[in-house]
Amino acid sequence: MKLLLDFLPLLLFFVTFKYADGQPDWAAAFATEHLGFLVSGGKVGPTEAPVLLATVVVMLATIAQVLYLKLRGRKVDLMLWISLGLVMTLGAATVYFHNETFIKWKPTMLYWAFSAAFLVSHVVLGKNLLRKMLGAELPLPDPVWTRLNWAWVTFFAAMGFANLYVAYSFSTEAWANFKAFGSTGLILLFTLGQGFYMSKHLPQESEAPVEERKP
């Protein structure tokens, strides 16, 4: 359930963009009629309409995500608050200026926020966020936790640059595909690699000798 909740805004963004991109004239008319009062000039063209509608949907979905957790009495993670702040700020700029550049920066800013959190907590605060999250379940040596932490710092920093490269080098459609599948796939592969690395350094359970009972 949590995994679906985490990926729901991304899924809705992709589905909305694909649907609107297949009907750009309808998307432009719909966006102008219902969102024109939020847009500079009051009119949305067929080129920018798909990403604008998708941006509005992801803004609403992220707000709903936070409200759902709050109403259920569950904790809203710091990174979700950061994601909400970014999507509302950059999303609002995307809608008002009907310029997709702003929302394309959102994944990069979020990845770099993750990277900075792992970096600052380790270097400045002397804490290992990954160990804090998983240390109770995974008894790993200190050097292993340190290497894992630096791996996350590097990975998220690289993901931020990768998002910008795709955003500025390819079409918006290609960027949307990368955002939905490429980024998700890379994060999954990296997480699996981290799990494999952890498994190699977990302490092995020693088999205690079984004493034979004498009759």
C-alpha positions in Angstrom: 0.0 0.0 0.0 2.8 2.4 0.9 4.6 1.7 -2.3 1.5 2.4 -4.3 1.0 5.6 -2.4 4.6 6.7 -3.0 4.4 6.2 -6.7 0.8 7.3 -7.3 1.6 11.0 -8.1 4.3 9.9 -10.6 1.8 7.4 -12.2 -0.9 10.0 -12.5 1.5 12.5 -14.0 2.5 10.0 -16.7 -1.0 8.9 -17.5 -2.3 12.5 -17.7 0.6 13.6 -19.9 0.2 10.7 -22.3 -3.6 11.1 -22.6 -3.3 14.9 -23.1 -0.4 14.6 -25.5 -2.5 12.3 -27.7 -5.2 15.0 -27.9 -3.3 18.3 -27.8 -6.1 20.4 -29.2 -8.6 19.1 -26.7 -6.0 19.5 -23.9 -5.4 23.1 -24.9 -9.1 23.9 -24.9 -9.7 22.1 -21.6 -6.8 23.8 -19.9 -7.8 27.2 -21.2 -11.4 26.8 -20.1 -10.6 25.4 -16.6 -7.2 26.8 -15.8 -7.0 29.9 -17.9 -7.5 32.1 -14.8 -4.2 30.7 -13.4 -2.2 31.1 -16.5 -0.4 34.2 -17.7 -2.3 35.6 -20.7 -5.3 33.3 -19.9 -4.7 31.0 -22.8 -2.9 27.6 -23.1 -1.6 26.3 -26.4 -1.6 22.7 -27.6 2.2 22.4 -27.1 2.3 23.2 -23.4 -1.2 21.9 -22.5 -0.2 18.2 -21.8 2.6 19.0 -19.3 0.5 21.8 -17.7 -2.4 19.4 -17.1 -0.1 16.7 -15.8 1.6 19.2 -13.5 -1.8 20.2 -12.0 -2.7 16.6 -11.5 0.6 15.8 -9.7 0.2 18.8 -7.5 -3.3 17.7 -6.4 -2.1 14.1 -6.0 0.8 15.1 -3.7 -1.5 17.3 -1.6 -3.9 14.3 -1.4 -1.0 12.0 -0.4 -0.1 14.3 2.5 -3.7 14.8 3.7 -4.3 11.0 3.6 -1.3 10.3 5.8 -2.3 13.1 8.2 -6.0 12.0 8.4 -4.8 8.4 9.1 -2.6 9.7 11.9 0.6 8.6 10.2 3.9 10.4 10.1 4.6 12.5 7.0 8.3 11.9 6.1 10.5 15.0 5.8 11.3 14.1 2.1 7.5 14.1 1.3 7.2 17.6 2.8 10.2 18.6 0.6 8.6 17.0 -2.4 5.3 18.8 -1.7 7.1 22.2 -1.4 9.0 21.6 -4.6 6.0 20.4 -6.6 3.8 23.3 -5.4 6.4 26.0 -6.1 7.8 24.7 -9.4 4.3 23.5 -10.4 2.8 26.9 -9.8 5.5 28.5 -11.9 4.9 25.9 -14.7 1.2 26.6 -14.7 1.4 30.4 -14.5 4.2 30.8 -17.1 2.9 27.7 -19.1 6.6 26.7 -19.2 7.6 23.1 -18.7 11.1 24.0 -17.7 10.1 24.6 -14.0 8.5 21.2 -13.4 11.4 19.4 -15.2 13.7 20.8 -12.5 11.6 19.2 -9.7 13.1 15.7 -9.8 16.6 17.2 -9.9 15.9 19.4 -6.9 14.4 16.4 -5.0 17.4 14.1 -5.8 19.8 16.8 -4.8 17.9 17.3 -1.5 18.3 13.5 -0.9 22.0 13.7 -1.7 22.5 16.7 0.6 20.6 15.1 3.4 22.9 12.0 3.4 25.9 14.2 3.0 25.2 16.8 5.6 24.0 14.3 8.2 27.2 12.4 7.8 29.8 15.1 7.5 28.3 17.9 9.7 26.1 16.0 12.2 28.2 12.8 12.4 25.1 10.7 11.8 24.4 8.0 9.2 20.8 8.3 7.9 20.9 4.9 6.2 22.1 3.2 9.4 19.4 5.1 11.4 16.8 3.7 9.1 18.0 0.2 8.7 20.6 -0.4 11.5 18.1 -2.2 13.8 17.5 -4.9 11.2 20.9 -5.1 9.6 24.0 -5.5 11.9 26.7 -4.2 9.5 30.2 -3.0 10.3 30.8 0.8 10.6 32.9 1.0 7.4 30.2 -0.7 5.4 27.5 1.8 6.6 29.9 4.6 5.7 30.4 3.3 2.1 26.7 2.8 1.7 26.0 6.3 2.8 28.5 7.8 0.3 27.0 5.6 -2.4 23.6 7.2 -1.8 25.1 10.6 -1.8 26.8 10.0 -5.2 23.8 8.2 -6.7 21.3 10.9 -6.0 23.7 13.6 -7.2 24.2 11.7 -10.4 20.4 11.2 -10.8 19.9 14.9 -10.6 22.3 15.6 -13.4 20.8 12.7 -15.5 17.4 14.2 -15.2 18.7 17.6 -16.4 20.5 15.9 -19.3 17.3 14.2 -20.5 15.2 17.3 -19.9 17.4 19.6 -22.0 18.6 17.1 -24.6 15.4 15.3 -25.6 11.7 16.0 -26.1 9.2 16.5 -23.3 7.7 13.1 -24.1 11.1 11.4 -23.8 11.6 13.2 -20.5 8.2 12.0 -19.2 9.1 8.4 -20.2 12.5 8.7 -18.4 10.8 10.2 -15.3 8.3 7.4 -15.1 10.4 4.4 -16.2 14.1 5.3 -16.5 14.5 7.0 -13.1 12.3 4.4 -11.4 14.3 1.5 -13.0 17.7 3.0 -12.1 16.6 3.5 -8.5 15.3 -0.1 -8.3 18.6 -1.4 -9.8 20.7 0.7 -7.4 18.6 -0.5 -4.4 19.0 -4.1 -5.5 22.7 -3.6 -5.8 22.8 -2.1 -2.3 20.9 -5.1 -1.0 23.4 -7.5 -2.6 26.3 -5.6 -1.2 24.7 -5.6 2.3 24.1 -9.3 2.2 27.8 -10.0 1.6 28.7 -8.2 4.8 26.0 -9.5 7.1 27.4 -11.8 9.9 27.0 -15.5 9.2 25.0 -17.5 11.8 27.3 -20.1 13.2 25.8 -23.5 13.6 26.1 -24.7 17.1 27.2 -28.3 17.5 24.5 -30.7 18.4 25.4 -33.0 21.2 24.2 -36.5 20.9 22.3 -37.8 23.8 23.5 -41.0 25.3 20.8 -43.6 25.9 
